[in-house]
Amino acid sequence: MSISEKEITFLAGLVRRAGELDIMPRFRNLASSDIAQKTSSIDLVTEADLLAEKRITQALRERFPTALIVGEEAYEADKSVVPALADAELAFVIDPVDGTYNFASGLPVFGSILAVVVRGETVAGIIHDPVLGDTLTSIRGAGAHLQRKDGQAARLNVAAPAALSEMACAVAWSHMDEPDRSRVAANIAKTRLGFYYNCSAYEYWMVASGKVHFISHTKLMPWDHLAGVLIQQEAGGHTAKFDGSPYLPGDVSGGIISAPDMESWRMIRREIIGYRA
């Protein structure tokens, strides 16, 4: 089974409408009762997350009634859906508000993510910026593209390889355990510029468009990474887990690096992550 341009247009429209109707009206308008803590003080869920995921899920069930739908918030009620991604004939993976802490704090650095998985392979990805209305899309084998709200479109390309001292990066070191956390945080000083957006949607946007050279994560929930990894790869980059294996639907551990090419990836794994096989 493949996904057509027409279906990608439909899916992007779903995500866009959820942003317009459920997310942006609540941005900087949340009451304390609209925000709940999940695993920590920076792992939050808001009314916008729940309503946007509900809207997208209902529309997907109407159009694809037999598909597996994996939403970040629904996962809290049924954790078996993530392992099921490896064998599902068709699955949709949704993060309605990626960067919820930023969203709840009034920081306009968040996004909506949707990935399409067919028999254990990510075949399409969408990352939408509800604030600006811009959308990244990719179908496997067809490149990665930016569609702006005003209709302008452009093909995405990752940054050219560079010396580590000239690289910009975004590394989610705060999710690491010690001693890795302190080691990686210190190693980022080897680069020209280090960011941490606390938002996979923005980090993949930056790396796929060549604004940063590499990104890295250790928390590998599928709604955060499946779409972004495909978009980065279709923009010409190289992504793999720390052990060199591909990142696949259903993987939730092992750490990943997205870099301009394999040689850069190896250097980043050695110099920044400090990984030893």
N, C-alpha and C positions, 0 to 999 in steps of 0.2 A: 504493500500500500504506500502511496506517495501523497504529498500535500501539494495542492496546486496554488498558483498565485491568487486565484479567486478565493480560496479558503484562507490564505494568509491575510487577504484584505478583510475578510469577515472577522477573523480572530483579532486583528489589530483594531478593528472597529469596536469589538466588545471591550477590549482593554481601555480604549479611548473613552468610551461612554461611561465606564465605571469611574474613570478619573474625573470626568465632568460632573457626574451626578452624585457620586458617593464620596470621593476623596477630596477634591478641591473645596467644596462648600464647607468642609470640616477643618481645613487647614487653618491653624491659628484660631480656631473657634471651638476647640474641644473643652468640655468641662472635665473636672477631675473624675467624675463618674463615668466618663467616656473612655478612660484609659485604665487598663489592668496590667499588672505585672505577671509575667510567666515564670521564667527560671531565675531572673535576677532583676536588679533595678534598671538595667539597660536592655532587658529583653521584654518588650512590651507588646500589647495588642490594643488596638483602639476600635471604636465603633466603625471607623472608615475601613479598616482591614476586613471586618466581619461583613459589612454590607457590600463592599466591592467584590469579595470572594463569592458571596451568595449570588450576586447578579451574574457574574461570569459563569459560575457553575451551572446555574439554571439554564442559561442560554446554550451552554455546551451540551447539556443533557438533552435538550430539545433537538439539537442538530445531529448529535453523535450519541444516540441513546445507549449503545453498548460499550462506550469507551470508559476506561479507568480515568477518574479525575482525582488528582492529588493536589489538594490545596494546603498551604502551610497551616492555616487555622484548623481545617478539618482533620489534619494529621494528629492533632492533640487528642482526638476522640478515637482514631483508628490507625495505629502505627503500622499495621500490616500493609498499608498501601505503598510504602516505599519499596520494600523487597519485591512487591508485585510488579514494579516497573520493568524488571529484567525480562519478563516473559509476556507482558501485555501486548495484545495485537495492536491496540491504539490507546495512547494515554496522553492526557494533558496535565501539565504541572504548573501550578499557579502560585505566585507570590503577589498578592494584590497591592501591598504597600511594603516594598523592600526599603529598609532604612526607617523602620517605625520609630525608633528613638529620635532620629532627626525630625521626622514628621511631627511627633508629639511635642518636641521642643521648639517648634516653629522655624526650623532650619530647612530651607527649600532644596534639600539634597536627598531625594528619595525617588523611587520609581516603581513601576509595575512590570512584572516579568511573567511571560508565558512561554513554555516549551512544549513541543510536540514530540512524542516518543513513539516509535513503531518497532515492535519486536526487539526491544532492548537497544535501540539506536535513536539518538536525538536527530530528528530530520528537519526541524524548523525551530526558530527562536524569535521572540519579540521582547524588546525592552522599550518601555514607554515612559517619557518624562511628563507627568501630568501638569507640571508648572508651566513649561514652555510649549507643550503640545507636540514635541518632536518624538519620532519613533525610529528605533533600529529594528531591522528585520533581516532574517537570513533563512534561506532554504538550502539544505545540504547540496553542495556542488554548484551553487548559483551565486556565490559571493555574499557579501554583507553590505547593507545599504542603509543610509540615513534618509528618512522622509520627514521634511520639516512641515510645520503646521501650515505654512503659506504655500505648500505644494512643491517647493524646491526639493530636489533629490540629488544624492551623491553616493558614490561607491566608497566604502571604507577600506583603509589600508593601515596596517600596524606600522609602528615606527621602524626605521632602519636600525640594524644592530649598531651598537656604540660601545665605547669603553665604559666600564662600570662607573667610573668617576664622573661620566657625563650623562648617566641615566637618571630619569625620574621614575618613581615607582609608587605603588600603593600596596602596603603589606599589612594584613590584618593580624598583627602580632599580639594584640590583646586577648585573642582567643586561645593562645598557646599556653601550655603548662610550663612551669619552671623545670629545668633551667633554660629550655628553649626560648621562652619569652624574653628573658634578659639578653641572651646571646643574639637573637635576631634583631631586637630593638637596637642594640649597639652596632650591629653590622650594617644597618641601614645608613649609618654615617659614612659608609664607603661610597654612597651614591651622591649624585649632584643635588637631588631633591627627593624627599620622602613625604608622602601623604598617607592619611588613613581616613577614608570617608565614612566608615561604618555603614556602607551601602554598596552591596555587590553590583546593583544596577548601574551606579555611577562609575564604579571601578572598571567594569567591563566596557562601558561606554568610552572611558578614557583610553583604555589599552587598545581597543579595536579601532579607534580613530587616530591612533598614533600620538596622543597627547602625553601619555606616559609610556615607558618602555616595557615595564612588566608589573604584574600584580601577583599576589600570593595569598592563599587562604589555607587554614587547617580544618575549619568547620565546613563540612561538605554536604549540606543538605541540598537535595536536588532542585528545589524551587529557587535557591540562590544562584546556582551555577550552570545548570544544563543549557539554558538559552545563551548565556554569556559565553560559555566555552565554545559553543558552535559558532557564534558570531565572531569571536576572536580568531578562530581557526579559518573561517571563511574570509576573513580580512587578511589572511596570509600568515598568521602567527602559529606558534607551537605551544600547545598546552599538554601537560602530563602530570601525573601524580609524582610525589617525591621519589618513588622507587622506579620511575620511568614508564610505568604502565599507563594506558589511556584511562581517562576519567569516564565512567560509564553510568547510565541510569541505575540507581540502586546503591551506588557507592556513597558512604557517609563518613569515611575516615581515610587517612593516608596523606592528606595535604596535597595541594596542587600549585603549580607555577604556570603562568601564562606569559610567554616571552616572544620576542621577534622571530627567533629561529631556534633550532635545536642546540647550536653551539652556545648561544646566549643563555638558553635554559640551563645547560650544564654548568656554566660559569656562575649563574645566579644561585643554583642549588648549592654549589660549593662555597661561594663567598658570602652569601646572605643567609641562607637557611642553615648552612654548616652540616648538610646531610652527609652521612657516611654510610655507604651500603654495607 
